Amino acid sequence: MKGVWAALLFSFYAFGGIEIMSIYATRLENAKDAPKSGKVMLVLLTTIYLVSIGMSVILVQLSKFTMDDSPFVVALDGFRLAFIPHLFTAILVIAGFSTMSASLYAVTTLLISLSKEGYAPKKLSKKGKLKVPFPALVLTTGGLIVSIVLGLLLPNSVYEYITTAAGLMLLYNWVFILYSGKRLLTLTRVDQIKRIIATVLILSAVTGSLIYHSSRPGFYISIGFLFVIGIVTVIMNRRFKGAKEEGQRTKQTGLFERLENI
């Protein structure tokens, strides 16, 4: 049970990025397809996850799995296929690029939205020759470069620490979505029960990262990220609240003038 508790975080990490579906949903021709596509994606992910792990356990005894090698590589090692490790390396590289492109799109879109709403510098949403505002794209790309540099400087520990921290940040994000969604959605009693269950599971995964010494630094890093995000949010709200209110007053004044003319 202790192992399951500690592994919850990495199990949830396998579903990381599903919240990007909501950002992509804004570009659907038919908005009603969004819930359906989300359910299909969850079912497919869960099926692939369970089948792949189940097959690995069937092929190899549990005692042969180690922390050093992928369980899939260990499971297929008995077939004496030399290309298997290279195949999984290629799969991981492709998956990494897929995640990177999705994150690049999502974060850039969020920065542009914040800028247009008055919660971030207007320069971030300034359009040029590109379809995507160049300043927001540069800022997001800069974050990717920082992660690459960290990987080069701390090759032995950064993966585990950053993966743990990223997984925890992902869960914190889900909690924010669960409790901010009620501003946009009318929740039924069943929805509220599901939200409570989800919260319990998420908190279990977060606390599970404290069980082993190797995952604790990731937990502390995630708390540091939250602290920085909190400070930045307070500063940005104070700095751009006046600009936003001024913009709203200007819009209202223009609307009143048009109504008077009519």
C-alpha positions as CSV (number, residue, x, y, z in Angstrom):
1,M,0.0,0.0,0.0
2,K,2.9,2.3,0.7
3,G,4.3,1.7,-2.8
4,V,0.8,2.3,-4.4
5,W,0.5,5.6,-2.4
6,A,3.9,6.8,-3.6
7,A,3.2,5.7,-7.2
8,L,0.0,7.7,-7.4
9,L,1.8,10.8,-8.5
10,F,3.5,9.1,-11.4
11,S,0.2,7.4,-12.4
12,F,-1.5,10.7,-12.6
13,Y,1.5,12.1,-14.4
14,A,0.7,9.7,-17.3
15,F,-2.5,11.7,-17.8
16,G,-0.7,15.0,-17.8
17,G,-1.9,17.5,-20.4
18,I,-5.6,16.5,-20.5
19,E,-6.5,20.0,-19.4
20,I,-5.1,21.3,-22.7
21,M,-8.2,19.8,-24.3
22,S,-10.2,22.8,-22.9
23,I,-7.9,25.2,-24.7
24,Y,-8.1,23.3,-27.9
25,A,-11.9,23.1,-27.6
26,T,-12.2,26.8,-28.4
27,R,-11.1,26.0,-32.0
28,L,-13.7,23.2,-32.5
29,E,-16.2,23.8,-35.3
30,N,-18.8,22.2,-33.1
31,A,-18.4,23.0,-29.3
32,K,-20.6,20.0,-28.4
33,D,-17.8,17.6,-29.6
34,A,-15.6,18.7,-26.7
35,P,-17.1,16.5,-23.9
36,K,-17.2,13.5,-26.3
37,S,-13.6,13.9,-27.4
38,G,-12.5,14.3,-23.7
39,K,-14.2,11.0,-22.7
40,V,-12.8,9.2,-25.7
41,M,-9.3,10.4,-24.9
42,L,-9.6,9.4,-21.2
43,V,-10.8,5.9,-22.1
44,L,-8.0,5.4,-24.7
45,L,-5.3,6.6,-22.2
46,T,-6.6,4.4,-19.4
47,T,-6.9,1.4,-21.8
48,I,-3.3,1.8,-23.1
49,Y,-2.0,2.4,-19.6
50,L,-3.6,-0.7,-18.1
51,V,-2.9,-3.0,-21.1
52,S,0.8,-2.0,-21.4
53,I,1.5,-2.4,-17.6
54,G,-0.6,-5.6,-17.5
55,M,1.2,-7.2,-20.4
56,S,4.6,-6.3,-18.8
57,V,3.6,-8.0,-15.5
58,I,2.4,-11.1,-17.3
59,L,5.6,-11.5,-19.3
60,V,8.1,-10.9,-16.5
61,Q,8.1,-11.7,-12.7
62,L,7.8,-8.6,-10.5
63,S,11.2,-9.3,-8.9
64,K,13.0,-8.6,-12.2
65,F,11.7,-5.1,-12.5
66,T,14.2,-2.5,-11.4
67,M,14.4,1.3,-11.0
68,D,17.2,1.5,-13.7
69,D,15.3,0.2,-16.7
70,S,11.9,0.8,-18.3
71,P,9.5,-2.0,-17.4
72,F,8.7,-2.4,-21.1
73,V,12.3,-2.9,-22.0
74,V,12.7,-5.5,-19.2
75,A,9.5,-7.3,-20.3
76,L,10.7,-7.5,-23.9
77,D,14.3,-8.3,-23.1
78,G,13.6,-12.0,-23.1
79,F,12.7,-11.9,-26.8
80,R,16.3,-11.0,-27.6
81,L,15.3,-8.1,-29.8
82,A,18.3,-5.7,-30.0
83,F,16.3,-2.8,-31.4
84,I,13.8,-2.7,-28.5
85,P,15.7,-0.2,-26.4
86,H,16.3,2.1,-29.4
87,L,12.6,1.8,-30.3
88,F,11.5,3.0,-26.9
89,T,14.1,5.8,-26.9
90,A,12.5,7.0,-30.2
91,I,9.0,6.7,-28.7
92,L,10.1,8.8,-25.7
93,V,11.7,11.4,-28.0
94,I,8.5,11.7,-30.1
95,A,6.4,11.9,-26.9
96,G,8.6,14.6,-25.6
97,F,8.3,16.7,-28.7
98,S,4.5,16.1,-28.7
99,T,4.3,17.3,-25.1
100,M,6.6,20.2,-25.8
101,S,4.5,21.4,-28.8
102,A,1.2,21.1,-26.8
103,S,2.7,22.9,-23.9
104,L,4.1,25.6,-26.1
105,Y,0.7,26.2,-27.7
106,A,-1.1,26.1,-24.3
107,V,1.2,28.4,-22.4
108,T,1.5,30.9,-25.3
109,T,-2.3,31.0,-25.7
110,L,-2.7,31.6,-21.9
111,L,-0.1,34.4,-22.0
112,I,-1.9,36.1,-24.9
113,S,-5.3,35.8,-23.2
114,L,-3.9,37.2,-19.9
115,S,-2.4,40.1,-21.9
116,K,-5.6,40.9,-23.7
117,E,-7.6,40.8,-20.5
118,G,-5.2,43.2,-18.8
119,Y,-3.5,40.8,-16.4
120,A,-0.2,40.8,-18.2
121,P,1.9,43.3,-20.2
122,K,0.2,44.4,-23.5
123,K,3.4,43.7,-25.4
124,L,2.8,39.9,-25.0
125,S,-0.2,40.1,-27.3
126,K,1.3,42.5,-29.8
127,K,1.0,40.9,-33.2
128,G,3.6,41.1,-35.9
129,K,4.2,39.2,-39.1
130,L,3.6,35.9,-37.4
131,K,0.2,34.5,-36.6
132,V,1.2,34.1,-33.0
133,P,2.4,37.2,-31.1
134,F,6.2,37.1,-31.1
135,P,6.8,38.3,-27.5
136,A,4.6,35.6,-25.9
137,L,6.2,32.9,-28.1
138,V,9.7,34.1,-27.1
139,L,8.9,34.1,-23.4
140,T,7.5,30.5,-23.6
141,T,10.5,29.3,-25.7
142,G,12.8,30.9,-23.0
143,G,11.2,28.6,-20.4
144,L,11.9,25.6,-22.6
145,I,15.5,26.7,-23.0
146,V,15.9,27.0,-19.2
147,S,14.6,23.4,-18.7
148,I,17.1,22.2,-21.3
149,V,20.0,24.0,-19.6
150,L,18.9,22.5,-16.2
151,G,19.0,19.0,-17.8
152,L,22.6,19.6,-19.0
153,L,23.7,21.0,-15.6
154,L,22.0,18.4,-13.4
155,P,21.7,15.2,-15.6
156,N,21.6,12.8,-12.7
157,S,18.9,14.4,-10.6
158,V,17.0,17.0,-12.6
159,Y,14.7,14.4,-14.3
160,E,13.4,13.0,-11.1
161,Y,13.2,16.3,-9.3
162,I,11.6,18.2,-12.1
163,T,9.3,15.3,-13.0
164,T,8.1,15.1,-9.4
165,A,7.7,18.9,-9.3
166,A,5.9,19.0,-12.7
167,G,3.6,16.2,-11.7
168,L,2.7,18.0,-8.4
169,M,2.2,21.3,-10.3
170,L,-0.1,19.4,-12.6
171,L,-2.1,18.2,-9.7
172,Y,-2.3,21.7,-8.2
173,N,-3.6,22.9,-11.5
174,W,-6.3,20.3,-11.5
175,V,-7.4,21.4,-8.0
176,F,-7.6,25.0,-9.2
177,I,-9.7,23.8,-12.2
178,L,-12.0,21.7,-9.9
179,Y,-12.8,24.6,-7.6
180,S,-12.8,27.5,-10.1
181,G,-15.1,25.6,-12.5
182,K,-18.1,26.3,-10.4
183,R,-17.9,29.9,-11.5
184,L,-18.7,28.8,-15.0
185,L,-20.7,25.6,-14.5
186,T,-23.8,24.6,-12.5
187,L,-22.7,21.6,-10.5
188,T,-25.1,18.8,-9.6
189,R,-24.9,16.8,-6.4
190,V,-23.2,14.0,-8.4
191,D,-20.7,16.6,-9.8
192,Q,-19.9,17.8,-6.2
193,I,-19.3,14.2,-5.0
194,K,-17.0,13.5,-8.0
195,R,-15.1,16.7,-7.1
196,I,-14.6,15.6,-3.5
197,I,-13.4,12.2,-4.7
198,A,-11.0,13.8,-7.1
199,T,-9.7,16.1,-4.4
200,V,-9.0,13.2,-2.1
201,L,-7.1,11.3,-4.8
202,I,-5.1,14.4,-5.7
203,L,-4.1,15.1,-2.1
204,S,-3.2,11.4,-1.7
205,A,-0.8,11.7,-4.7
206,V,0.7,15.0,-3.3
207,T,1.3,13.5,0.2
208,G,2.7,10.3,-1.4
209,S,5.6,12.3,-2.8
210,L,6.8,12.8,0.8
211,I,7.2,9.0,1.5
212,Y,10.6,8.5,-0.1
213,H,13.6,10.7,0.2
214,S,14.2,10.8,-3.6
215,S,10.9,12.4,-4.3
216,R,10.8,14.9,-1.5
217,P,13.0,17.5,-3.2
218,G,10.5,17.6,-6.1
219,F,7.7,18.4,-3.5
220,Y,9.8,21.3,-2.1
221,I,10.5,22.6,-5.6
222,S,6.8,22.5,-6.4
223,I,6.0,24.5,-3.2
224,G,8.7,27.0,-4.3
225,F,7.0,27.3,-7.7
226,L,3.6,27.9,-6.0
227,F,5.2,30.6,-3.8
228,V,6.7,32.3,-6.8
229,I,3.5,32.1,-8.8
230,G,1.5,33.5,-5.9
231,I,3.9,36.5,-5.6
232,V,3.8,37.2,-9.4
233,T,0.0,36.9,-9.4
234,V,-0.4,39.5,-6.6
235,I,2.1,41.8,-8.3
236,M,0.4,41.5,-11.7
237,N,-3.1,42.0,-10.3
238,R,-2.1,45.2,-8.5
239,R,-0.1,46.5,-11.5
240,F,-2.6,45.8,-14.2
241,K,-5.9,46.1,-12.3
242,G,-6.0,49.8,-12.8
243,A,-5.2,49.4,-16.5
244,K,-8.0,46.9,-16.9
245,E,-10.5,49.0,-15.1
246,E,-9.6,52.0,-17.2
247,G,-10.0,49.9,-20.3
248,Q,-13.4,48.7,-19.2
249,R,-14.5,52.3,-18.4
250,T,-13.3,53.4,-21.9
251,K,-15.4,50.6,-23.5
252,Q,-18.4,51.5,-21.4
253,T,-18.1,55.2,-22.3
254,G,-17.8,54.3,-26.0
255,L,-20.9,52.1,-25.7
256,F,-22.9,54.9,-24.0
257,E,-21.9,57.4,-26.7
258,R,-23.0,55.0,-29.5
259,L,-26.3,54.4,-27.7
260,E,-26.8,58.2,-27.4
261,N,-26.1,58.7,-31.1
262,I,-28.7,56.0,-31.9
